């Protein structure tokens, strides 16, 4: 089973939030094509999940932002689920997508900053879709930076490779979906 921590807001989406919510829907759909997916939105939703059945944990994106402390406090319960899973079953791979990556960064003591204004775009050389206002600076300690753009992390992993964070949306392009399935270990 793939556990998706759904970080979307409970508010009706509008504008940029609508686009980000549809990205999470696409993320869940893509993952569901390759295994059973359980979507959780709270610690209570995760109750009763047998960690022996968990193949991976994915923290979704969101229109919420982590540059304000109040947002961080409200977001931490979703990351608590990941910490519990890792504490009890240390080989479950974890992927944080956009906001999910920022949550992991904050959890492990890193910084999330407002990014200079940017519009949604596809990185032509990589075929990766980005749509974000906040980012993790490359000098955030504790992560091995695998790719970056203008001083901000695009892809990083923990020292043991168990936790991966991407500022981009793998569900947003075909190349990104292939990367996601490779991360899951799905055959081509």
C-alpha positions in Angstrom: 0.0 0.0 0.0 1.1 3.5 -0.7 0.1 6.0 1.9 -0.6 9.6 0.6 -0.7 12.3 3.2 -3.1 14.7 1.6 -2.1 18.2 2.6 -4.7 20.1 0.7 -6.6 22.8 2.4 -10.2 22.2 3.6 -11.3 25.5 2.0 -13.0 25.5 -1.4 -10.1 26.0 -3.9 -9.9 29.0 -6.1 -7.2 30.3 -8.5 -3.8 28.9 -7.7 -5.2 26.7 -5.0 -7.5 24.9 -7.6 -4.4 24.1 -9.7 -2.5 22.7 -6.7 -5.5 20.6 -5.6 -5.8 19.1 -9.0 -2.1 18.2 -8.9 -2.8 16.2 -5.7 -5.7 14.4 -7.4 -3.4 13.6 -10.3 -0.7 12.4 -7.9 -3.1 10.0 -6.2 -4.4 8.8 -9.6 -0.9 8.1 -10.9 0.1 6.2 -7.8 -3.2 4.2 -7.8 -2.4 2.8 -11.2 0.6 1.0 -9.6 -0.7 -0.2 -6.3 -3.3 0.3 -3.6 -3.3 3.9 -2.3 -4.6 5.0 1.1 -5.2 8.7 1.4 -5.0 10.2 4.9 -5.7 13.7 5.9 -5.1 13.4 9.7 -3.4 11.4 12.3 -6.8 9.8 13.0 -7.1 8.7 9.4 -3.8 6.8 9.7 -5.0 4.8 12.7 -5.1 1.1 12.0 -2.7 1.2 9.1 -0.4 -1.9 9.4 3.0 -0.5 8.6 4.1 -3.9 7.4 1.8 -3.3 4.4 3.1 0.2 3.6 5.3 0.3 0.5 5.9 4.0 0.6 4.6 7.3 2.1 4.1 10.4 -0.1 3.4 13.8 1.3 1.4 15.8 -1.2 1.6 19.4 -2.3 -0.8 22.1 -1.1 -1.8 25.7 -1.7 -0.9 26.3 2.0 2.4 28.0 2.8 5.1 27.3 5.4 6.7 30.6 5.7 4.4 31.7 8.5 4.8 30.1 11.9 1.1 29.6 12.4 1.0 27.5 9.2 3.9 25.3 10.4 2.2 24.6 13.7 -1.0 23.4 11.9 0.9 21.4 9.4 3.0 19.3 11.9 0.3 16.7 12.6 0.6 15.3 9.1 4.3 15.0 9.4 3.9 13.3 12.7 2.4 10.3 10.8 5.6 10.0 8.8 7.8 10.2 11.9 5.8 7.5 13.6 6.1 5.3 10.5 9.8 5.8 10.2 10.3 5.2 13.9 8.6 1.8 13.8 9.5 0.7 10.3 12.7 2.5 9.3 12.9 1.2 5.7 9.7 2.8 4.4 10.7 5.3 1.7 9.2 8.7 2.0 8.7 11.3 -0.7 7.7 14.9 -0.1 6.3 16.8 -3.1 6.5 20.6 -3.2 4.7 21.5 0.1 5.4 18.0 1.4 9.1 18.5 0.8 8.9 21.8 2.6 7.2 20.1 5.6 10.0 17.5 5.7 12.6 20.3 5.6 10.9 22.1 8.5 10.5 18.9 10.5 14.3 18.3 10.3 15.2 21.9 11.3 15.5 23.4 7.8 14.3 26.7 6.4 11.6 27.5 3.9 11.7 31.0 2.4 9.5 33.1 0.1 10.8 32.6 -3.4 11.0 35.6 -5.8 7.8 35.8 -7.9 7.6 32.9 -10.3 4.9 31.6 -12.6 4.2 27.9 -13.1 6.6 26.5 -15.6 8.0 23.3 -17.1 11.8 23.1 -16.9 12.4 22.4 -20.6 15.7 20.5 -20.1 14.2 18.2 -17.5 10.5 18.2 -18.4 9.6 18.9 -14.8 6.6 21.0 -13.7 7.0 23.6 -10.9 4.3 25.8 -9.4 5.4 27.3 -6.1 5.9 30.4 -4.1 8.1 29.1 -1.4 11.3 27.1 -1.6 14.1 25.5 0.4 17.5 27.2 0.0 20.4 24.9 -1.1 22.3 25.6 2.1 19.8 23.8 4.2 21.8 21.3 6.4 21.1 17.6 6.5 20.1 17.0 2.9 22.1 15.9 -0.2 21.1 18.3 -2.9 20.6 16.4 -6.2 19.4 19.3 -8.3 18.8 23.0 -7.8 17.6 26.2 -9.5 18.8 29.7 -8.7 20.0 28.7 -5.2 16.9 26.7 -4.3 16.6 22.9 -4.0 14.6 21.1 -6.7 15.5 17.6 -5.6 17.2 16.4 -2.4 17.5 13.2 -0.3 18.5 12.3 3.2 21.9 10.8 3.8 20.6 7.3 3.7 18.4 8.0 0.7 15.2 6.9 2.5 13.6 10.3 2.3 13.4 12.3 -0.9 12.1 15.7 -1.4 11.1 17.4 -4.7 10.1 21.0 -5.1 8.5 20.1 -8.5 5.4 18.0 -9.2 6.2 14.6 -10.6 2.6 14.2 -11.4 2.6 17.2 -13.7 4.4 15.8 -16.7 5.0 12.4 -18.3 8.7 12.6 -17.5 7.9 13.4 -13.9 5.5 10.5 -13.7 8.2 8.2 -15.0 10.5 9.5 -12.3 7.8 8.9 -9.7 7.3 5.3 -10.8 11.1 4.7 -10.9 11.2 6.0 -7.3 8.5 3.5 -6.4 10.5 0.7 -8.1 7.8 0.1 -10.7 8.8 -1.8 -13.9 9.0 0.3 -17.1 
